[in-house]
Amino acid sequence: MGQLAAANYDPAVFDEPDRLKLDRLPNPHLVFSSGIHFCLGMQLARVEVQSALARLYARYPNLALVAPDDIQWIKRFGLRGVTALPVRLNAERVRQAA
């Protein structure tokens, strides 16, 4: 299990693995696994996330992390994620059709 918990966190593969870098390139992550453990819903999940993020960024083009250098990570073995991700919308007012 220890090897699974270390996935995507190898400093030999990822520059600053403990920082959230949404624009990380290259990003050879193991989110959807491989082989017999390959996630069958991977393509649907990717399309859903791409669609959701495109709409989010279109509506809030100035979206930014409130404290990008102070992200609190979940401290649980085998689980990698953030406890919260505060963002600043700075949205321009969009005129809605009547």
mmCIF file as gemmi writes it, N, C-alpha and C atoms, coordinates in Angstrom:
data_model
loop_
_atom_site.group_PDB
_atom_site.id
_atom_site.type_symbol
_atom_site.label_atom_id
_atom_site.label_alt_id
_atom_site.label_comp_id
_atom_site.label_asym_id
_atom_site.label_entity_id
_atom_site.label_seq_id
_atom_site.pdbx_PDB_ins_code
_atom_site.Cartn_x
_atom_site.Cartn_y
_atom_site.Cartn_z
_atom_site.occupancy
_atom_site.B_iso_or_equiv
_atom_site.pdbx_formal_charge
_atom_site.auth_seq_id
_atom_site.auth_asym_id
_atom_site.pdbx_PDB_model_num
ATOM 1 N N . MET Axp A 1 ? 0.82 -1.2 0 1 0 ? 1 A 1
ATOM 2 C CA . MET Axp A 1 ? 0 0 0 1 0 ? 1 A 1
ATOM 3 C C . MET Axp A 1 ? 0.859 1.258 0 1 0 ? 1 A 1
ATOM 4 N N . GLY Axp A 2 ? 2.031 1.192 0.599 1 0 ? 2 A 1
ATOM 5 C CA . GLY Axp A 2 ? 2.902 2.351 0.661 1 0 ? 2 A 1
ATOM 6 C C . GLY Axp A 2 ? 3.289 2.861 -0.714 1 0 ? 2 A 1
ATOM 7 N N . GLN Axp A 3 ? 3.463 1.962 -1.668 1 0 ? 3 A 1
ATOM 8 C CA . GLN Axp A 3 ? 3.823 2.394 -3.01 1 0 ? 3 A 1
ATOM 9 C C . GLN Axp A 3 ? 2.675 3.145 -3.664 1 0 ? 3 A 1
ATOM 10 N N . LEU Axp A 4 ? 1.444 2.696 -3.453 1 0 ? 4 A 1
ATOM 11 C CA . LEU Axp A 4 ? 0.282 3.37 -4.013 1 0 ? 4 A 1
ATOM 12 C C . LEU Axp A 4 ? 0.153 4.786 -3.438 1 0 ? 4 A 1
ATOM 13 N N . ALA Axp A 5 ? 0.396 4.919 -2.148 1 0 ? 5 A 1
ATOM 14 C CA . ALA Axp A 5 ? 0.287 6.226 -1.501 1 0 ? 5 A 1
ATOM 15 C C . ALA Axp A 5 ? 1.343 7.191 -2.018 1 0 ? 5 A 1
ATOM 16 N N . ALA Axp A 6 ? 2.442 6.679 -2.563 1 0 ? 6 A 1
ATOM 17 C CA . ALA Axp A 6 ? 3.518 7.529 -3.058 1 0 ? 6 A 1
ATOM 18 C C . ALA Axp A 6 ? 3.33 7.911 -4.531 1 0 ? 6 A 1
ATOM 19 N N . ALA Axp A 7 ? 2.345 7.35 -5.202 1 0 ? 7 A 1
ATOM 20 C CA . ALA Axp A 7 ? 2.122 7.66 -6.616 1 0 ? 7 A 1
ATOM 21 C C . ALA Axp A 7 ? 1.906 9.153 -6.797 1 0 ? 7 A 1
ATOM 22 N N . ASN Axp A 8 ? 2.48 9.691 -7.844 1 0 ? 8 A 1
ATOM 23 C CA . ASN Axp A 8 ? 2.374 11.115 -8.176 1 0 ? 8 A 1
ATOM 24 C C . ASN Axp A 8 ? 3.08 12.012 -7.161 1 0 ? 8 A 1
ATOM 25 N N . TYR Axp A 9 ? 3.898 11.451 -6.309 1 0 ? 9 A 1
ATOM 26 C CA . TYR Axp A 9 ? 4.561 12.22 -5.266 1 0 ? 9 A 1
ATOM 27 C C . TYR Axp A 9 ? 6.067 11.978 -5.271 1 0 ? 9 A 1
ATOM 28 N N . ASP Axp A 10 ? 6.581 11.45 -6.357 1 0 ? 10 A 1
ATOM 29 C CA . ASP Axp A 10 ? 7.993 11.111 -6.464 1 0 ? 10 A 1
ATOM 30 C C . ASP Axp A 10 ? 8.787 12.338 -6.917 1 0 ? 10 A 1
ATOM 31 N N . PRO Axp A 11 ? 9.674 12.869 -6.064 1 0 ? 11 A 1
ATOM 32 C CA . PRO Axp A 11 ? 10.431 14.05 -6.447 1 0 ? 11 A 1
ATOM 33 C C . PRO Axp A 11 ? 11.385 13.807 -7.617 1 0 ? 11 A 1
ATOM 34 N N . ALA Axp A 12 ? 11.689 12.549 -7.929 1 0 ? 12 A 1
ATOM 35 C CA . ALA Axp A 12 ? 12.52 12.249 -9.095 1 0 ? 12 A 1
ATOM 36 C C . ALA Axp A 12 ? 11.724 12.425 -10.386 1 0 ? 12 A 1
ATOM 37 N N . VAL Axp A 13 ? 10.384 12.408 -10.298 1 0 ? 13 A 1
ATOM 38 C CA . VAL Axp A 13 ? 9.515 12.531 -11.476 1 0 ? 13 A 1
ATOM 39 C C . VAL Axp A 13 ? 8.826 13.888 -11.519 1 0 ? 13 A 1
ATOM 40 N N . PHE Axp A 14 ? 8.421 14.398 -10.352 1 0 ? 14 A 1
ATOM 41 C CA . PHE Axp A 14 ? 7.648 15.634 -10.275 1 0 ? 14 A 1
ATOM 42 C C . PHE Axp A 14 ? 8.43 16.735 -9.575 1 0 ? 14 A 1
ATOM 43 N N . ASP Axp A 15 ? 8.548 17.879 -10.233 1 0 ? 15 A 1
ATOM 44 C CA . ASP Axp A 15 ? 9.146 19.054 -9.628 1 0 ? 15 A 1
ATOM 45 C C . ASP Axp A 15 ? 8.198 19.576 -8.557 1 0 ? 15 A 1
ATOM 46 N N . GLU Axp A 16 ? 8.662 19.741 -7.348 1 0 ? 16 A 1
ATOM 47 C CA . GLU Axp A 16 ? 7.843 20.199 -6.22 1 0 ? 16 A 1
ATOM 48 C C . GLU Axp A 16 ? 6.559 19.371 -6.091 1 0 ? 16 A 1
ATOM 49 N N . PRO Axp A 17 ? 6.673 18.084 -5.781 1 0 ? 17 A 1
ATOM 50 C CA . PRO Axp A 17 ? 5.485 17.221 -5.73 1 0 ? 17 A 1
ATOM 51 C C . PRO Axp A 17 ? 4.472 17.603 -4.653 1 0 ? 17 A 1
ATOM 52 N N . ASP Axp A 18 ? 4.908 18.344 -3.643 1 0 ? 18 A 1
ATOM 53 C CA . ASP Axp A 18 ? 3.988 18.723 -2.57 1 0 ? 18 A 1
ATOM 54 C C . ASP Axp A 18 ? 3.247 20.029 -2.847 1 0 ? 18 A 1
ATOM 55 N N . ARG Axp A 19 ? 3.475 20.658 -4.018 1 0 ? 19 A 1
ATOM 56 C CA . ARG Axp A 19 ? 2.754 21.872 -4.398 1 0 ? 19 A 1
ATOM 57 C C . ARG Axp A 19 ? 1.658 21.55 -5.394 1 0 ? 19 A 1
ATOM 58 N N . LEU Axp A 20 ? 0.522 22.209 -5.25 1 0 ? 20 A 1
ATOM 59 C CA . LEU Axp A 20 ? -0.568 22.083 -6.21 1 0 ? 20 A 1
ATOM 60 C C . LEU Axp A 20 ? -0.232 22.961 -7.405 1 0 ? 20 A 1
ATOM 61 N N . LYS Axp A 21 ? 0.071 22.334 -8.543 1 0 ? 21 A 1
ATOM 62 C CA . LYS Axp A 21 ? 0.435 23.073 -9.752 1 0 ? 21 A 1
ATOM 63 C C . LYS Axp A 21 ? -0.471 22.584 -10.873 1 0 ? 21 A 1
ATOM 64 N N . LEU Axp A 22 ? -1.567 23.287 -11.101 1 0 ? 22 A 1
ATOM 65 C CA . LEU Axp A 22 ? -2.535 22.864 -12.105 1 0 ? 22 A 1
ATOM 66 C C . LEU Axp A 22 ? -1.969 22.923 -13.517 1 0 ? 22 A 1
ATOM 67 N N . ASP Axp A 23 ? -0.938 23.723 -13.709 1 0 ? 23 A 1
ATOM 68 C CA . ASP Axp A 23 ? -0.343 23.847 -15.036 1 0 ? 23 A 1
ATOM 69 C C . ASP Axp A 23 ? 0.967 23.056 -15.157 1 0 ? 23 A 1
ATOM 70 N N . ARG Axp A 24 ? 1.146 22.039 -14.33 1 0 ? 24 A 1
ATOM 71 C CA . ARG Axp A 24 ? 2.368 21.233 -14.32 1 0 ? 24 A 1
ATOM 72 C C . ARG Axp A 24 ? 2.546 20.505 -15.654 1 0 ? 24 A 1
ATOM 73 N N . LEU Axp A 25 ? 3.691 20.726 -16.285 1 0 ? 25 A 1
ATOM 74 C CA . LEU Axp A 25 ? 4.022 20.044 -17.536 1 0 ? 25 A 1
ATOM 75 C C . LEU Axp A 25 ? 5.492 19.641 -17.502 1 0 ? 25 A 1
ATOM 76 N N . PRO Axp A 26 ? 5.824 18.422 -17.866 1 0 ? 26 A 1
ATOM 77 C CA . PRO Axp A 26 ? 4.907 17.327 -18.15 1 0 ? 26 A 1
ATOM 78 C C . PRO Axp A 26 ? 4.278 16.829 -16.851 1 0 ? 26 A 1
ATOM 79 N N . ASN Axp A 27 ? 3.18 16.126 -16.949 1 0 ? 27 A 1
ATOM 80 C CA . ASN Axp A 27 ? 2.461 15.647 -15.778 1 0 ? 27 A 1
ATOM 81 C C . ASN Axp A 27 ? 2.08 14.175 -15.969 1 0 ? 27 A 1
ATOM 82 N N . PRO Axp A 28 ? 3.039 13.27 -15.796 1 0 ? 28 A 1
ATOM 83 C CA . PRO Axp A 28 ? 2.769 11.844 -16.004 1 0 ? 28 A 1
ATOM 84 C C . PRO Axp A 28 ? 2.109 11.184 -14.79 1 0 ? 28 A 1
ATOM 85 N N . HIS Axp A 29 ? 0.987 11.753 -14.351 1 0 ? 29 A 1
ATOM 86 C CA . HIS Axp A 29 ? 0.326 11.251 -13.144 1 0 ? 29 A 1
ATOM 87 C C . HIS Axp A 29 ? -0.345 9.895 -13.372 1 0 ? 29 A 1
ATOM 88 N N . LEU Axp A 30 ? -0.724 9.251 -12.274 1 0 ? 30 A 1
ATOM 89 C CA . LEU Axp A 30 ? -1.336 7.924 -12.318 1 0 ? 30 A 1
ATOM 90 C C . LEU Axp A 30 ? -2.775 7.948 -11.837 1 0 ? 30 A 1
ATOM 91 N N . VAL Axp A 31 ? -3.495 9.014 -12.091 1 0 ? 31 A 1
ATOM 92 C CA . VAL Axp A 31 ? -4.841 9.19 -11.558 1 0 ? 31 A 1
ATOM 93 C C . VAL Axp A 31 ? -5.784 8.041 -11.908 1 0 ? 31 A 1
ATOM 94 N N . PHE Axp A 32 ? -5.774 7.6 -13.153 1 0 ? 32 A 1
ATOM 95 C CA . PHE Axp A 32 ? -6.726 6.571 -13.567 1 0 ? 32 A 1
ATOM 96 C C . PHE Axp A 32 ? -6.112 5.186 -13.638 1 0 ? 32 A 1
ATOM 97 N N . SER Axp A 33 ? -4.909 5.025 -13.119 1 0 ? 33 A 1
ATOM 98 C CA . SER Axp A 33 ? -4.226 3.746 -13.018 1 0 ? 33 A 1
ATOM 99 C C . SER Axp A 33 ? -3.928 3.147 -14.382 1 0 ? 33 A 1
ATOM 100 N N . SER Axp A 34 ? -3.641 1.842 -14.388 1 0 ? 34 A 1
ATOM 101 C CA . SER Axp A 34 ? -3.318 1.154 -15.636 1 0 ? 34 A 1
ATOM 102 C C . SER Axp A 34 ? -3.488 -0.348 -15.444 1 0 ? 34 A 1
ATOM 103 N N . GLY Axp A 35 ? -3.347 -1.096 -16.537 1 0 ? 35 A 1
ATOM 104 C CA . GLY Axp A 35 ? -3.463 -2.548 -16.463 1 0 ? 35 A 1
ATOM 105 C C . GLY Axp A 35 ? -4.839 -2.993 -16.034 1 0 ? 35 A 1
ATOM 106 N N . ILE Axp A 36 ? -4.908 -4.006 -15.191 1 0 ? 36 A 1
ATOM 107 C CA . ILE Axp A 36 ? -6.202 -4.533 -14.762 1 0 ? 36 A 1
ATOM 108 C C . ILE Axp A 36 ? -6.933 -3.573 -13.828 1 0 ? 36 A 1
ATOM 109 N N . HIS Axp A 37 ? -6.225 -2.577 -13.31 1 0 ? 37 A 1
ATOM 110 C CA . HIS Axp A 37 ? -6.839 -1.599 -12.423 1 0 ? 37 A 1
ATOM 111 C C . HIS Axp A 37 ? -7.227 -0.316 -13.153 1 0 ? 37 A 1
ATOM 112 N N . PHE Axp A 38 ? -7.198 -0.342 -14.459 1 0 ? 38 A 1
ATOM 113 C CA . PHE Axp A 38 ? -7.532 0.827 -15.281 1 0 ? 38 A 1
ATOM 114 C C . PHE Axp A 38 ? -8.992 1.222 -15.069 1 0 ? 38 A 1
ATOM 115 N N . CYS Axp A 39 ? -9.247 2.486 -14.905 1 0 ? 39 A 1
ATOM 116 C CA . CYS Axp A 39 ? -10.596 2.988 -14.647 1 0 ? 39 A 1
ATOM 117 C C . CYS Axp A 39 ? -11.39 3.052 -15.95 1 0 ? 39 A 1
ATOM 118 N N . LEU Axp A 40 ? -12.474 2.308 -16.031 1 0 ? 40 A 1
ATOM 119 C CA . LEU Axp A 40 ? -13.291 2.279 -17.242 1 0 ? 40 A 1
ATOM 120 C C . LEU Axp A 40 ? -14.031 3.602 -17.482 1 0 ? 40 A 1
ATOM 121 N N . GLY Axp A 41 ? -14.264 4.367 -16.436 1 0 ? 41 A 1
ATOM 122 C CA . GLY Axp A 41 ? -14.969 5.634 -16.576 1 0 ? 41 A 1
ATOM 123 C C . GLY Axp A 41 ? -14.037 6.813 -16.821 1 0 ? 41 A 1
ATOM 124 N N . MET Axp A 42 ? -12.767 6.531 -17.092 1 0 ? 42 A 1
ATOM 125 C CA . MET Axp A 42 ? -11.769 7.578 -17.245 1 0 ? 42 A 1
ATOM 126 C C . MET Axp A 42 ? -12.147 8.624 -18.285 1 0 ? 42 A 1
ATOM 127 N N . GLN Axp A 43 ? -12.54 8.189 -19.477 1 0 ? 43 A 1
ATOM 128 C CA . GLN Axp A 43 ? -12.838 9.158 -20.541 1 0 ? 43 A 1
ATOM 129 C C . GLN Axp A 43 ? -14.019 10.045 -20.17 1 0 ? 43 A 1
ATOM 130 N N . LEU Axp A 44 ? -15.059 9.47 -19.581 1 0 ? 44 A 1
ATOM 131 C CA . LEU Axp A 44 ? -16.205 10.267 -19.152 1 0 ? 44 A 1
ATOM 132 C C . LEU Axp A 44 ? -15.784 11.252 -18.068 1 0 ? 44 A 1
ATOM 133 N N . ALA Axp A 45 ? -14.987 10.808 -17.108 1 0 ? 45 A 1
ATOM 134 C CA . ALA Axp A 45 ? -14.53 11.695 -16.036 1 0 ? 45 A 1
ATOM 135 C C . ALA Axp A 45 ? -13.715 12.85 -16.604 1 0 ? 45 A 1
ATOM 136 N N . ARG Axp A 46 ? -12.838 12.583 -17.547 1 0 ? 46 A 1
ATOM 137 C CA . ARG Axp A 46 ? -12.024 13.65 -18.148 1 0 ? 46 A 1
ATOM 138 C C . ARG Axp A 46 ? -12.891 14.651 -18.904 1 0 ? 46 A 1
ATOM 139 N N . VAL Axp A 47 ? -13.859 14.168 -19.666 1 0 ? 47 A 1
ATOM 140 C CA . VAL Axp A 47 ? -14.741 15.071 -20.416 1 0 ? 47 A 1
ATOM 141 C C . VAL Axp A 47 ? -15.561 15.927 -19.455 1 0 ? 47 A 1
ATOM 142 N N . GLU Axp A 48 ? -16.06 15.32 -18.378 1 0 ? 48 A 1
ATOM 143 C CA . GLU Axp A 48 ? -16.84 16.068 -17.4 1 0 ? 48 A 1
ATOM 144 C C . GLU Axp A 48 ? -16.005 17.165 -16.74 1 0 ? 48 A 1
ATOM 145 N N . VAL Axp A 49 ? -14.781 16.836 -16.354 1 0 ? 49 A 1
ATOM 146 C CA . VAL Axp A 49 ? -13.912 17.821 -15.717 1 0 ? 49 A 1
ATOM 147 C C . VAL Axp A 49 ? -13.538 18.923 -16.694 1 0 ? 49 A 1
ATOM 148 N N . GLN Axp A 50 ? -13.201 18.574 -17.927 1 0 ? 50 A 1
ATOM 149 C CA . GLN Axp A 50 ? -12.857 19.586 -18.928 1 0 ? 50 A 1
ATOM 150 C C . GLN Axp A 50 ? -14.028 20.538 -19.158 1 0 ? 50 A 1
ATOM 151 N N . SER Axp A 51 ? -15.229 19.993 -19.251 1 0 ? 51 A 1
ATOM 152 C CA . SER Axp A 51 ? -16.417 20.816 -19.464 1 0 ? 51 A 1
ATOM 153 C C . SER Axp A 51 ? -16.677 21.725 -18.261 1 0 ? 51 A 1
ATOM 154 N N . ALA Axp A 52 ? -16.594 21.159 -17.07 1 0 ? 52 A 1
ATOM 155 C CA . ALA Axp A 52 ? -16.845 21.947 -15.859 1 0 ? 52 A 1
ATOM 156 C C . ALA Axp A 52 ? -15.818 23.061 -15.702 1 0 ? 52 A 1
ATOM 157 N N . LEU Axp A 53 ? -14.539 22.755 -15.929 1 0 ? 53 A 1
ATOM 158 C CA . LEU Axp A 53 ? -13.504 23.779 -15.783 1 0 ? 53 A 1
ATOM 159 C C . LEU Axp A 53 ? -13.611 24.847 -16.86 1 0 ? 53 A 1
ATOM 160 N N . ALA Axp A 54 ? -13.951 24.454 -18.083 1 0 ? 54 A 1
ATOM 161 C CA . ALA Axp A 54 ? -14.113 25.435 -19.163 1 0 ? 54 A 1
ATOM 162 C C . ALA Axp A 54 ? -15.226 26.425 -18.81 1 0 ? 54 A 1
ATOM 163 N N . ARG Axp A 55 ? -16.337 25.918 -18.29 1 0 ? 55 A 1
ATOM 164 C CA . ARG Axp A 55 ? -17.449 26.812 -17.909 1 0 ? 55 A 1
ATOM 165 C C . ARG Axp A 55 ? -17.076 27.683 -16.711 1 0 ? 55 A 1
ATOM 166 N N . LEU Axp A 56 ? -16.374 27.092 -15.751 1 0 ? 56 A 1
ATOM 167 C CA . LEU Axp A 56 ? -15.953 27.843 -14.567 1 0 ? 56 A 1
ATOM 168 C C . LEU Axp A 56 ? -15.027 28.993 -14.965 1 0 ? 56 A 1
ATOM 169 N N . TYR Axp A 57 ? -14.007 28.7 -15.782 1 0 ? 57 A 1
ATOM 170 C CA . TYR Axp A 57 ? -13.053 29.729 -16.193 1 0 ? 57 A 1
ATOM 171 C C . TYR Axp A 57 ? -13.684 30.746 -17.153 1 0 ? 57 A 1
ATOM 172 N N . ALA Axp A 58 ? -14.66 30.339 -17.948 1 0 ? 58 A 1
ATOM 173 C CA . ALA Axp A 58 ? -15.352 31.283 -18.827 1 0 ? 58 A 1
ATOM 174 C C . ALA Axp A 58 ? -16.164 32.276 -17.99 1 0 ? 58 A 1
ATOM 175 N N . ARG Axp A 59 ? -16.781 31.783 -16.932 1 0 ? 59 A 1
ATOM 176 C CA . ARG Axp A 59 ? -17.608 32.649 -16.091 1 0 ? 59 A 1
ATOM 177 C C . ARG Axp A 59 ? -16.765 33.507 -15.14 1 0 ? 59 A 1
ATOM 178 N N . TYR Axp A 60 ? -15.664 32.938 -14.668 1 0 ? 60 A 1
ATOM 179 C CA . TYR Axp A 60 ? -14.782 33.642 -13.734 1 0 ? 60 A 1
ATOM 180 C C . TYR Axp A 60 ? -13.354 33.643 -14.291 1 0 ? 60 A 1
ATOM 181 N N . PRO Axp A 61 ? -13.074 34.479 -15.283 1 0 ? 61 A 1
ATOM 182 C CA . PRO Axp A 61 ? -11.763 34.45 -15.935 1 0 ? 61 A 1
ATOM 183 C C . PRO Axp A 61 ? -10.604 34.85 -15.022 1 0 ? 61 A 1
ATOM 184 N N . ASN Axp A 62 ? -10.895 35.534 -13.926 1 0 ? 62 A 1
ATOM 185 C CA . ASN Axp A 62 ? -9.841 35.949 -13 1 0 ? 62 A 1
ATOM 186 C C . ASN Axp A 62 ? -9.766 35.058 -11.766 1 0 ? 62 A 1
ATOM 187 N N . LEU Axp A 63 ? -10.296 33.853 -11.853 1 0 ? 63 A 1
ATOM 188 C CA . LEU Axp A 63 ? -10.284 32.9 -10.748 1 0 ? 63 A 1
ATOM 189 C C . LEU Axp A 63 ? -8.85 32.672 -10.284 1 0 ? 63 A 1
ATOM 190 N N . ALA Axp A 64 ? -8.634 32.734 -8.972 1 0 ? 64 A 1
ATOM 191 C CA . ALA Axp A 64 ? -7.287 32.548 -8.437 1 0 ? 64 A 1
ATOM 192 C C . ALA Axp A 64 ? -7.361 31.938 -7.048 1 0 ? 64 A 1
ATOM 193 N N . LEU Axp A 65 ? -6.332 31.205 -6.683 1 0 ? 65 A 1
ATOM 194 C CA . LEU Axp A 65 ? -6.244 30.668 -5.335 1 0 ? 65 A 1
ATOM 195 C C . LEU Axp A 65 ? -6.034 31.813 -4.355 1 0 ? 65 A 1
ATOM 196 N N . VAL Axp A 66 ? -6.687 31.752 -3.204 1 0 ? 66 A 1
ATOM 197 C CA . VAL Axp A 66 ? -6.538 32.792 -2.191 1 0 ? 66 A 1
ATOM 198 C C . VAL Axp A 66 ? -5.127 32.76 -1.601 1 0 ? 66 A 1
ATOM 199 N N . ALA Axp A 67 ? -4.638 31.575 -1.281 1 0 ? 67 A 1
ATOM 200 C CA . ALA Axp A 67 ? -3.307 31.44 -0.668 1 0 ? 67 A 1
ATOM 201 C C . ALA Axp A 67 ? -2.58 30.262 -1.318 1 0 ? 67 A 1
ATOM 202 N N . PRO Axp A 68 ? -2.036 30.448 -2.515 1 0 ? 68 A 1
ATOM 203 C CA . PRO Axp A 68 ? -1.421 29.33 -3.238 1 0 ? 68 A 1
ATOM 204 C C . PRO Axp A 68 ? -0.237 28.682 -2.523 1 0 ? 68 A 1
ATOM 205 N N . ASP Axp A 69 ? 0.406 29.409 -1.623 1 0 ? 69 A 1
ATOM 206 C CA . ASP Axp A 69 ? 1.545 28.838 -0.906 1 0 ? 69 A 1
ATOM 207 C C . ASP Axp A 69 ? 1.16 28.283 0.459 1 0 ? 69 A 1
ATOM 208 N N . ASP Axp A 70 ? -0.132 28.257 0.768 1 0 ? 70 A 1
ATOM 209 C CA . ASP Axp A 70 ? -0.593 27.786 2.076 1 0 ? 70 A 1
ATOM 210 C C . ASP Axp A 70 ? -1.764 26.819 1.918 1 0 ? 70 A 1
ATOM 211 N N . ILE Axp A 71 ? -1.595 25.798 1.111 1 0 ? 71 A 1
ATOM 212 C CA . ILE Axp A 71 ? -2.642 24.796 0.903 1 0 ? 71 A 1
ATOM 213 C C . ILE Axp A 71 ? -2.481 23.696 1.945 1 0 ? 71 A 1
ATOM 214 N N . GLN Axp A 72 ? -3.557 23.384 2.643 1 0 ? 72 A 1
ATOM 215 C CA . GLN Axp A 72 ? -3.533 22.361 3.679 1 0 ? 72 A 1
ATOM 216 C C . GLN Axp A 72 ? -3.922 21.012 3.082 1 0 ? 72 A 1
ATOM 217 N N . TRP Axp A 73 ? -3.029 20.035 3.205 1 0 ? 73 A 1
ATOM 218 C CA . TRP Axp A 73 ? -3.255 18.71 2.631 1 0 ? 73 A 1
ATOM 219 C C . TRP Axp A 73 ? -3.853 17.758 3.649 1 0 ? 73 A 1
ATOM 220 N N . ILE Axp A 74 ? -4.68 16.839 3.198 1 0 ? 74 A 1
ATOM 221 C CA . ILE Axp A 74 ? -5.252 15.802 4.047 1 0 ? 74 A 1
ATOM 222 C C . ILE Axp A 74 ? -4.115 14.926 4.553 1 0 ? 74 A 1
ATOM 223 N N . LYS Axp A 75 ? -4.094 14.658 5.831 1 0 ? 75 A 1
ATOM 224 C CA . LYS Axp A 75 ? -3.053 13.82 6.411 1 0 ? 75 A 1
ATOM 225 C C . LYS Axp A 75 ? -3.636 12.43 6.689 1 0 ? 75 A 1
ATOM 226 N N . ARG Axp A 76 ? -3.77 11.663 5.638 1 0 ? 76 A 1
ATOM 227 C CA . ARG Axp A 76 ? -4.328 10.307 5.761 1 0 ? 76 A 1
ATOM 228 C C . ARG Axp A 76 ? -3.564 9.398 4.815 1 0 ? 76 A 1
ATOM 229 N N . PHE Axp A 77 ? -3.104 8.305 5.314 1 0 ? 77 A 1
ATOM 230 C CA . PHE Axp A 77 ? -2.318 7.366 4.517 1 0 ? 77 A 1
ATOM 231 C C . PHE Axp A 77 ? -3.139 6.856 3.329 1 0 ? 77 A 1
ATOM 232 N N . GLY Axp A 78 ? -2.565 6.939 2.154 1 0 ? 78 A 1
ATOM 233 C CA . GLY Axp A 78 ? -3.219 6.403 0.965 1 0 ? 78 A 1
ATOM 234 C C . GLY Axp A 78 ? -4.195 7.352 0.291 1 0 ? 78 A 1
ATOM 235 N N . LEU Axp A 79 ? -4.38 8.551 0.854 1 0 ? 79 A 1
ATOM 236 C CA . LEU Axp A 79 ? -5.318 9.507 0.272 1 0 ? 79 A 1
ATOM 237 C C . LEU Axp A 79 ? -4.604 10.833 0.075 1 0 ? 79 A 1
ATOM 238 N N . ARG Axp A 80 ? -4.648 11.344 -1.127 1 0 ? 80 A 1
ATOM 239 C CA . ARG Axp A 80 ? -3.984 12.614 -1.43 1 0 ? 80 A 1
ATOM 240 C C . ARG Axp A 80 ? -5.045 13.612 -1.865 1 0 ? 80 A 1
ATOM 241 N N . GLY Axp A 81 ? -5.147 14.698 -1.167 1 0 ? 81 A 1
ATOM 242 C CA . GLY Axp A 81 ? -6.114 15.729 -1.505 1 0 ? 81 A 1
ATOM 243 C C . GLY Axp A 81 ? -5.974 16.904 -0.566 1 0 ? 81 A 1
ATOM 244 N N . VAL Axp A 82 ? -6.742 17.937 -0.815 1 0 ? 82 A 1
ATOM 245 C CA . VAL Axp A 82 ? -6.687 19.127 0.037 1 0 ? 82 A 1
ATOM 246 C C . VAL Axp A 82 ? -7.89 19.149 0.965 1 0 ? 82 A 1
ATOM 247 N N . THR Axp A 83 ? -7.702 19.755 2.131 1 0 ? 83 A 1
ATOM 248 C CA . THR Axp A 83 ? -8.82 19.867 3.078 1 0 ? 83 A 1
ATOM 249 C C . THR Axp A 83 ? -9.806 20.93 2.624 1 0 ? 83 A 1
ATOM 250 N N . ALA Axp A 84 ? -9.298 21.972 1.96 1 0 ? 84 A 1
ATOM 251 C CA . ALA Axp A 84 ? -10.121 23.042 1.403 1 0 ? 84 A 1
ATOM 252 C C . ALA Axp A 84 ? -9.292 23.747 0.336 1 0 ? 84 A 1
ATOM 253 N N . LEU Axp A 85 ? -9.957 24.372 -0.598 1 0 ? 85 A 1
ATOM 254 C CA . LEU Axp A 85 ? -9.255 25.087 -1.662 1 0 ? 85 A 1
ATOM 255 C C . LEU Axp A 85 ? -9.949 26.431 -1.892 1 0 ? 85 A 1
ATOM 256 N N . PRO Axp A 86 ? -9.691 27.402 -1 1 0 ? 86 A 1
ATOM 257 C CA . PRO Axp A 86 ? -10.329 28.713 -1.146 1 0 ? 86 A 1
ATOM 258 C C . PRO Axp A 86 ? -9.859 29.42 -2.418 1 0 ? 86 A 1
ATOM 259 N N . VAL Axp A 87 ? -10.825 29.963 -3.154 1 0 ? 87 A 1
ATOM 260 C CA . VAL Axp A 87 ? -10.513 30.696 -4.379 1 0 ? 87 A 1
ATOM 261 C C . VAL Axp A 87 ? -11.169 32.065 -4.339 1 0 ? 87 A 1
ATOM 262 N N . ARG Axp A 88 ? -10.592 32.978 -5.09 1 0 ? 88 A 1
ATOM 263 C CA . ARG Axp A 88 ? -11.138 34.321 -5.25 1 0 ? 88 A 1
ATOM 264 C C . ARG Axp A 88 ? -11.718 34.379 -6.656 1 0 ? 88 A 1
ATOM 265 N N . LEU Axp A 89 ? -12.988 34.702 -6.766 1 0 ? 89 A 1
ATOM 266 C CA . LEU Axp A 89 ? -13.649 34.695 -8.067 1 0 ? 89 A 1
ATOM 267 C C . LEU Axp A 89 ? -13.311 35.923 -8.9 1 0 ? 89 A 1
ATOM 268 N N . ASN Axp A 90 ? -13.356 37.117 -8.299 1 0 ? 90 A 1
ATOM 269 C CA . ASN Axp A 90 ? -13.107 38.355 -9.044 1 0 ? 90 A 1
ATOM 270 C C . ASN Axp A 90 ? -13.875 38.357 -10.364 1 0 ? 90 A 1
ATOM 271 N N . ALA Axp A 91 ? -15.096 37.917 -10.317 1 0 ? 91 A 1
ATOM 272 C CA . ALA Axp A 91 ? -15.884 37.786 -11.547 1 0 ? 91 A 1
ATOM 273 C C . ALA Axp A 91 ? -16.313 39.127 -12.074 1 0 ? 91 A 1
ATOM 274 N N . GLU Axp A 92 ? -16.217 39.266 -13.366 1 0 ? 92 A 1
ATOM 275 C CA . GLU Axp A 92 ? -16.801 40.431 -14.017 1 0 ? 92 A 1
ATOM 276 C C . GLU Axp A 92 ? -18.296 40.165 -14.109 1 0 ? 92 A 1
ATOM 277 N N . ARG Axp A 93 ? -19.056 41.184 -13.902 1 0 ? 93 A 1
ATOM 278 C CA . ARG Axp A 93 ? -20.5 40.985 -13.966 1 0 ? 93 A 1
ATOM 279 C C . ARG Axp A 93 ? -20.925 40.62 -15.37 1 0 ? 93 A 1
ATOM 280 N N . VAL Axp A 94 ? -21.684 39.535 -15.453 1 0 ? 94 A 1
ATOM 281 C CA . VAL Axp A 94 ? -22.165 39.065 -16.746 1 0 ? 94 A 1
ATOM 282 C C . VAL Axp A 94 ? -23.632 39.454 -16.855 1 0 ? 94 A 1
ATOM 283 N N . ARG Axp A 95 ? -23.981 40.143 -17.916 1 0 ? 95 A 1
ATOM 284 C CA . ARG Axp A 95 ? -25.366 40.557 -18.097 1 0 ? 95 A 1
ATOM 285 C C . ARG Axp A 95 ? -26.183 39.362 -18.552 1 0 ? 95 A 1
ATOM 286 N N . GLN Axp A 96 ? -27.228 39.064 -17.806 1 0 ? 96 A 1
ATOM 287 C CA . GLN Axp A 96 ? -28.099 37.939 -18.116 1 0 ? 96 A 1
ATOM 288 C C . GLN Axp A 96 ? -29.232 38.411 -19.036 1 0 ? 96 A 1
ATOM 289 N N . ALA Axp A 97 ? -29.546 37.577 -19.999 1 0 ? 97 A 1
ATOM 290 C CA . ALA Axp A 97 ? -30.662 37.899 -20.904 1 0 ? 97 A 1
ATOM 291 C C . ALA Axp A 97 ? -31.965 37.829 -20.125 1 0 ? 97 A 1
ATOM 292 N N . ALA Axp A 98 ? -32.872 38.74 -20.396 1 0 ? 98 A 1
ATOM 293 C CA . ALA Axp A 98 ? -34.159 38.784 -19.673 1 0 ? 98 A 1
ATOM 294 C C . ALA Axp A 98 ? -35.115 37.753 -20.211 1 0 ? 98 A 1
